[in-house]
Amino acid sequence: MSSRRWVLPALLASALAVSLAPQVAQAHGDRHQPRTVGYFTNWSGYDRNFLVKNLVTSGTAAKLTHLNYAFGFLDAGGKCVSSDPWADYGRSFGADQSVNGKADEAGQPLLGNFNQLKQLKAKYPKLKVYISLGGWSGSKYFSDAALTAESRAAHVKSCVDLWLKGNLAGAAPGAAAGLFDGIDLDWEWPSSEANPGNVIRPEDKDNFTALLKEYRKQFSQLSWRTGKHYDLTAFLPANPGMIDRGFDVPKVFSLLTFGTTQGYDYHGSWDPLTNQQSALRTPAGDPTGTNFSTQVVIDHYLKKGAPRDKIVMGVPFFSRGWTGVRNENNGLFQPATGAAPGTFEAGYEDYRTLKKQLDKFKVHRDPKAGHAWLFDGTTFWTWDDPTELKRKGRYVVDRRLGGAMIWSLDSDTADGELIRALKSGLS
């Protein structure tokens, strides 16, 4: 009996070592090989008609180290659910739409983007694919899920069962098993309001750390059975106040494989003055006094104890815009009447769309601050073009950070102009 008492703890310790060893090795091994992480959204296949296959034809997949599939949601009980079952695993693709060039067949165990991602992984075996949970519109119930030991255990169990074991509702058991290499938490934001109606609590900060520990615990248990390591990452805010309210930075990063930091939305059409949304450094003459910039974000995480090689810096493939802008200072830091018209959302536009309108705009650039913008005399767009993306890639390398993260891949051109520039900076 005494031998049995010691065998199980030894096995669990071994499983934990298996689970954490690749994380440590990756953190050190990637120091001179920065990660390139891209978000692929499950709604991109609708109006944008951007499919998993486009990651191949654009050359994007070959340049990625990690792909985050967005988003899985939490229901009112804190359990993991698909936000769009048809897009995720119900949609059929024809031969001309699929990664492997073969049409889906009726009755096959897995369809939709998940089947296409499996094909993508077969084509690029070094690519890691994560399921991202939450996002702006899917974080309402994170605080409830993280509230108690019981709620955390139930939440993580549901996520492991759905996403890692692949037991999808309405599909054959294990239909998506082996697809996801880990889970990315996009809780926006612990202890800070984001989307109106989100549940927030002061104790979210401690509960977020406790939630990560529960994920690690159940990942280790699953690794013991499968022999596979599962990664855990998180999307983290840019606002220093939100960081301090919601995250115990040293503990959080000790539990994450890496963390991606928000590197955009510093300003937008919610502000009365035009401004940059993703500058590397705070531009001279910024009248707002907010001092938002990527360097401010990165320096704050470093000051709070985040290791450099686990910080993956966010970069945007989209723009923020204003219209009715006063025609002074090339439109920068000027009052506006409102959000610029956008294809899918006012004040928001994909790079690939704005590039087609360059005959209407003049490009302006601030190399010292590391940002650019478009202005036509009345409409102003922030502008991350190949010049700025390469600059940001070099910034990651120069500061020995863990890589760059892209929101989102569907905003790039058909030939992957932006990711090619970013990758050249990271090389």
N, C-alpha and C positions, 0 to 999 in steps of 0.2 A: 504493500500500500504506500509506503514511503517513497518508493521509486516512482509510482504513478503521480504522486504529488509534485515531483520535481520535473517529470517529463514534459507536462503541459506548459509550465512557465518557460522551460528551455525552448520548446518549439515556438511559443509566441515571441520570445525574444529573438529567435532566429528569423521569424517572419518579419518582425519589425526592422531588423537589420537589412533584410532583403528589400523592404519597402523604402527605407531611407537612404541606403547606400547609393543607388543611382542618382538620387536627388543631390547628394553631396558631390558625387563625381561630376555631375552636370554643372553644378555651380562653379567648380574649379575648371573643368574642361572647356567651358564655353567662354572663358575670360578673353581669349583672343579670337573667338569665333562667335560674334554676337548673334543672338536669336533674331529671327525675323518672324513675327507673329501677325497673322492677319485674321480679321473677323469676316466670316461669310454669313450673311443673314438669310433666314428661311423665307423672307418676303422678297428677296431680290429676283426670284424667278417669276414674279408677276409683272408689274408694269415695266420694270427695268429689263426683263427677259435675260437676266444674268444667271447662268446655270453653272453647276459644278464643272461641266465640260469647258466653260470659258476660262477656268483656272489653268487648263492645259493649253488651249489655243493661244492664250495671251502670253504664255511663258511664265505666269505667276507661280504656279505650283512648284516649279523647279527652283524657285527662289525662296520659298517659305521653309522654315523649320517647324512651325506650328500653325495650325488652323483652328480657330475658335468658331464653333457653329452656334449662332445666336438666333433665338433664345429658347431655353426651356423655362417654364414658369413654375410657381408654387400655387397650389390651390388654397382655399380658405382654411384648410386643416394643416397647411404647411407641407403637404406632400408634393413631390415632383410630378409634373404633368407636361405633356407636349403642348406647346402653344399653338401648333398648327399640324395636326396629325396627317392631313392630306399632303401638305408640302414635305413633311418630314419623312413619312414612310408609306404614303398611299398613292402618290401620283405616278403614273406610268410615263416613261420616256421612250421616244422613238430612237431608231438607230442613229439618226443625225443629231440627236440631243444627248446621247450617252457618252460617257468617258471611254468605254471599250468598243464603241461602234456597233453594239448589238441592241436591238429593241427589247424592252421588257416583255415578258410573257405572262399571260394570265395564270394566276395560281402560284407564282413564285413566292417564296416566303418573305421577301423584303423588296419594297419598291421605294419610290421617292428619292429625296436627297440622300437619305441614309445609304441606300444601295449604291448611289453614285459616289458617295464618299468612300465606300468600301472599294469600289473600283479605282478610285483615285489613290488610295493607300496601296493597292496592289501595284499600281504603276510607279508610285514614289514611296518605297517601303521605309525610308527614313523619316517621312513626314509624320508628325504626331497630330492627332485630331482630338480636341476637347469639346465637350458640350458646355456652353456658357449658360448660367442660370441667372435669371432676373432681368437686368437692364432697366432702363428708365421706366417702362410701363409694366414691368413684371416683378417689382420689388416690394409690393404692398405688404406681403405677409412674412417677409424674412424675419422681422422682429418677433413675431409670434412663434415661428419655427425654432428660433434660437433661444427662447425664453427660459426653458427648464431642461434639466438633463433628459427627462422623458420625451419632451418635444424635439430636442435635438437628435436623440437616438432614432425616433420615428421618422423624422425628416430625412436624415442621411440614409437610413435603411431603404426608404422609398426611392431615393435617388440612385443608390447603388443597384437596386433591383431593376429600375427602369433603364438607366443609361449604361451601366457597366455590365450587368448581366443580360441586358437587352430584351427584357420582358415587356414588350410594347403592348398597350391595350388593343385588343382586336387582332393581334398578329400571333403567329406561332411562338411558343415559349422559346426564348433565347434567340429570336430572329435577328436582333441587332447586337448579339454578343460579340465582343472583340472589336467593335467599331471605335469606341472612344477609349483613349489612353489616359484620360483624366477628366477632372471637372474644374471649370473656371467659375468662380463666384463673382457675380456682378451685382452685389447688393448696393443699391444707390438710395440712401447712404445710412449706415449705422449712426443713430443719435442725431441725424440732421435731415431735415425735410428736403425732398426732391420733388417727385411727382405728387401733386396734391392728392391727399387721401391715404398716402402711405402711413403705415403704423410705425411710430418711432418712440423710443424710450431712452432715458438717460443710461440705463444699464446695458444698452446695445453694445457699448464698447467692450465690456467684459464678456458679454455673451457671444460676440463675434469670435473672440479668441477661443472660447469654449466650443463653439461650433467647429472651428478648424481642427481642434483636438479630436472631436468626435469623428470628423471625416478621416483624419489620419488613423484613428483606431479601427474604423470599419474597413478602410483601405488595406490596412495590415492584415486584418482577418481574411479579407478576400484574396490578398496576395498569398497567404499561407495555403489557400486551396488551389489557386490557379498558377502560382509561380510567376505571375506578372506584376510588375511595378505600376502603380497608378499615381499620376501627378495631381497636384492640387495648386491652383493659381487663383489670383483674385485681381479684379479691376479696382484701382484705388483712386481717390479724388485728388484734384489739384489744389483745392482751397485749403490753406494751412489750418484755418479754423476747423474745417470738417475733419481734417486728418487728426487733429488733437482731440476733438470730441469723440471720434468714433473708432480710433485704432491705437492699440498698444503696439507701436511699430516694431520694436525688437522681437516681441513674442510672435506677432503676425508673420514676420519674414522668416522666423525660425521654423515655422510650420508650413510655409509655402515653398513650392519648387521655385517659383519666382512670382513677382508682382508686377502688373502693368499699371503705369501711372497715367492719369488723364493728361494729355498734352494739347488740349484744344478746348474750345468753348470758354476761353478766358473772358471774351466779350462776344456779344451778338446783338441781334436786333431788339432784344429786351432792354438794351442800354440806349439812352437818348442820343449819345454821340457815337460816331463811327470809331472803330478801333481795330486792333489786331486780335485774332482769336487764338494764335498759336506761336507767338514770337519766342525765339530762344531766350532773349533777354528783354527786359522792360525798355521800350523805346524812349528816347529822350523827348521831353515835352509832353508826355502823357498827362493830361489834366485831371484824370480820374482819381489819382492817388491810391489805386488798388494794388499797383505793383505786381500784377499777375504776369508771369512768364514761366517758361519751362525751366529755366535756371533756378528761379525761386522755388519751384516745386521740387526739383531734384535735390537742391541744397537742403530743403526742409526735411526730406526723407533721410538724407545722409546724416543730418544733425540729430535726428531722432533715433538713429541706430540701424538704419537699413543698410545691408551690405551692397556695395556697388554692383557686384556681378549678379545680383538678384533683382535689380531695378531695370525694368524694360520700359523704355520711354515711349509714350503714345505720340503718334503723328496722324494728322488728318488727311484724307484724300477728298475732302469736301470743303466747301466755303460757307461763310456766314456773310449776309449782305443787308444793306440799308438802301432806301431810296428817298428822294426828296432831300438830297444832301446839298448843303451849301458849298458852292464852288470856290473853296479856298484851301490852301495847303494841300493841293491835289486830293482833296476830299478827306484827308486823315484828321481825326479828332474834331469833326464837324457835326453840327446838329442835323438830324434827319427827321423826316415825317413818319417813317415807319419801316417795316421789313420790305426788302426787295422781293419782287415776285419770283417764286421758285417753281420748278417743275412739279415737285411732290409736296413741298412745304414752303410757306413764305419765309424768307430769310435764310434759306438753305438750298444749296445747289451742288451737284456732283462736278468734280473737276472735268470729266469728259464732256459735259454739257457746256460749261463755260469756255472751254478751249475752242469750241466751234464758233464762239461769239467774239473772238479776239479782235476782229476787225472793228468792233464797236468801242473797244476799251483801250486804254493805255496802261501798260504795266509799270508800276512804281515799286521801288525796292529800297529797303534799309538794311544793307549788309552788316552793319555793326550790331543791330538788334536781332537780325536774322528773321525778317519777315517781308512779305510783299503783298501788294493789293492791286486791284483793278479799279479804274474810275473813268466814267464817260462824261463827267460834268454834272451828273445828278444821281447816278447809281454807283454804289461802292460795294466791292466784294473783297474779302480777305482771299488770299491766293497762295496756296502751297503748290508750286510748280516744280519741275525737275531740279531747277537750281536750288530751291529751298529744301527739297527732300534730300538731295545729296549733301547739302550743308548740315542737315540734321543727322544724317548717317555718320558724318565725320565727327560731329559733336559727341555721339554715343561712343565712338572709338576713342576719341581724345580723352574723354572722362572715364574710360574703362567701365562703362555701364554694361548691363547684361543683354542689351539688344533694343530693338524698336518694335512697336506694336502699331498696327494700321487699323483705323476705322474709316471706311470699310472698303473691302476689295472691289465691290461693285461700282465704285465711283471712278475707277481708273479707266484709261482708254483700252480699246480692244487689243492693242499690242503691249499693254502693261508698261506704259511710259513712266509712271510714277514709281512703281516698285523697282523697275530697272535702275532708276536714278538713286533711290534709297539704298539699294543693294550695292551700288558702286561706291557710295559713301561709307557703307559698313565694311567693305572689303579692305 
